[in-house]
Amino acid sequence: MSNAASAYARVAQTTAAPRDIEAQALLKAARQLEEVKANWNGADKRLQDALLFNRRLWTIFLSAAESNDNPQPLAIRQNIANIGVFVMKQTVDMQASPEPQKLNSLIEINCNLAAGLCGRA
């Protein structure tokens, strides 16, 4: 990425609303997973990198859902935690037995949540 593009990305992240940043991160993870699925080569480095990025992102969401400082109602936090646990289980399953169609649920979850965060659900 060029210096100008990097600077623009940094400014965009510091001025964007948290919901927009979360949506962008979910879409980035979905894009990575979709690219792996579209160019399937088995359990290669691209798959592992995409799963790692998605798992790290969902670890952040899980931590935020469990935080006592989270202003969201408990029911919403529990729903996020439930989805996060499902994502983690799907990730482990994908690592144990890689199949491209198993990426569908991870991609759909990320895209649907991003749409909801952007008010397009």
C-alpha positions as CSV (number, residue, x, y, z in Angstrom):
1,M,0.0,0.0,0.0
2,S,1.3,3.4,-0.9
3,N,2.1,6.0,1.8
4,A,-0.9,8.1,0.7
5,A,-3.2,5.1,0.9
6,S,-1.9,4.1,4.3
7,A,-2.4,7.7,5.6
8,Y,-5.9,7.7,4.2
9,A,-6.7,4.4,5.8
10,R,-5.4,5.6,9.2
11,V,-7.5,8.8,9.1
12,A,-10.6,6.8,8.0
13,Q,-10.2,4.5,11.0
14,T,-9.7,7.3,13.5
15,T,-12.8,9.3,12.2
16,A,-15.1,6.4,11.5
17,A,-17.8,5.3,13.9
18,P,-17.1,2.1,15.9
19,R,-20.0,0.3,14.2
20,D,-18.5,1.2,10.8
21,I,-15.0,-0.1,11.8
22,E,-16.6,-3.3,13.1
23,A,-18.5,-3.7,9.8
24,Q,-15.4,-3.1,7.7
25,A,-13.5,-5.7,9.8
26,L,-16.2,-8.3,9.3
27,L,-16.3,-7.6,5.6
28,K,-12.6,-7.9,5.3
29,A,-12.7,-11.3,7.1
30,A,-15.6,-12.4,4.8
31,R,-13.6,-11.3,1.7
32,Q,-10.6,-13.3,2.8
33,L,-12.6,-16.4,3.5
34,E,-14.5,-16.0,0.2
35,E,-11.2,-15.6,-1.8
36,V,-9.9,-18.9,-0.2
37,K,-13.2,-20.6,-1.1
38,A,-13.1,-19.3,-4.6
39,N,-9.5,-20.4,-5.2
40,W,-9.6,-23.6,-3.0
41,N,-6.2,-25.2,-2.5
42,G,-7.0,-27.2,0.6
43,A,-5.5,-26.3,4.0
44,D,-2.9,-23.9,2.6
45,K,-1.4,-20.8,4.2
46,R,-4.2,-18.5,2.8
47,L,-6.8,-20.6,4.6
48,Q,-4.9,-20.6,7.8
49,D,-4.4,-16.8,7.6
50,A,-8.0,-16.1,6.8
51,L,-9.2,-18.3,9.7
52,L,-6.7,-16.7,12.0
53,F,-7.9,-13.2,11.1
54,N,-11.5,-14.2,11.6
55,R,-10.8,-15.9,14.9
56,R,-8.9,-12.9,16.2
57,L,-11.8,-10.6,15.2
58,W,-14.3,-12.8,16.9
59,T,-12.2,-13.1,20.0
60,I,-12.4,-9.3,20.3
61,F,-16.2,-9.4,19.9
62,L,-16.5,-12.2,22.5
63,S,-14.3,-10.2,24.9
64,A,-16.4,-7.1,24.4
65,A,-19.7,-9.1,24.9
66,E,-18.4,-10.4,28.2
67,S,-17.2,-7.0,29.5
68,N,-19.1,-5.4,32.3
69,D,-18.4,-2.1,30.6
70,N,-20.4,-3.1,27.5
71,P,-23.5,-0.8,27.3
72,Q,-25.5,-3.3,25.2
73,P,-28.4,-5.1,26.9
74,L,-27.5,-8.6,28.3
75,A,-29.7,-10.3,25.7
76,I,-27.8,-8.8,22.8
77,R,-24.4,-9.5,24.5
78,Q,-25.5,-13.2,25.0
79,N,-26.5,-13.4,21.3
80,I,-23.1,-12.1,20.2
81,A,-21.4,-14.6,22.5
82,N,-23.5,-17.4,21.1
83,I,-22.6,-16.5,17.6
84,G,-19.0,-16.2,18.6
85,V,-19.0,-19.6,20.1
86,F,-20.5,-21.0,16.9
87,V,-17.8,-19.2,14.8
88,M,-15.1,-20.7,17.0
89,K,-16.5,-24.2,16.7
90,Q,-16.8,-23.8,12.9
91,T,-13.2,-22.6,12.7
92,V,-12.0,-25.6,14.7
93,D,-14.0,-27.9,12.5
94,M,-12.6,-26.3,9.4
95,Q,-9.1,-26.7,10.6
96,A,-9.7,-30.4,11.5
97,S,-11.5,-31.3,8.2
98,P,-11.0,-28.5,5.6
99,E,-13.8,-28.3,3.0
100,P,-14.6,-25.2,1.0
101,Q,-18.4,-25.3,1.7
102,K,-17.7,-25.1,5.4
103,L,-16.6,-21.5,4.9
104,N,-20.2,-20.5,3.8
105,S,-21.5,-20.1,7.3
106,L,-18.6,-18.0,8.5
107,I,-18.9,-15.8,5.4
108,E,-22.6,-15.4,5.8
109,I,-22.4,-14.6,9.5
110,N,-19.8,-11.9,8.9
111,C,-21.7,-10.3,5.9
112,N,-25.0,-10.4,7.7
113,L,-23.6,-8.8,10.9
114,A,-21.8,-6.2,8.8
115,A,-25.0,-5.3,7.0
116,G,-26.8,-5.0,10.3
117,L,-24.1,-2.7,11.7
118,C,-24.5,-0.5,8.6
119,G,-28.3,-0.5,9.0
120,R,-28.9,-2.6,5.9
121,A,-30.2,-5.7,7.6
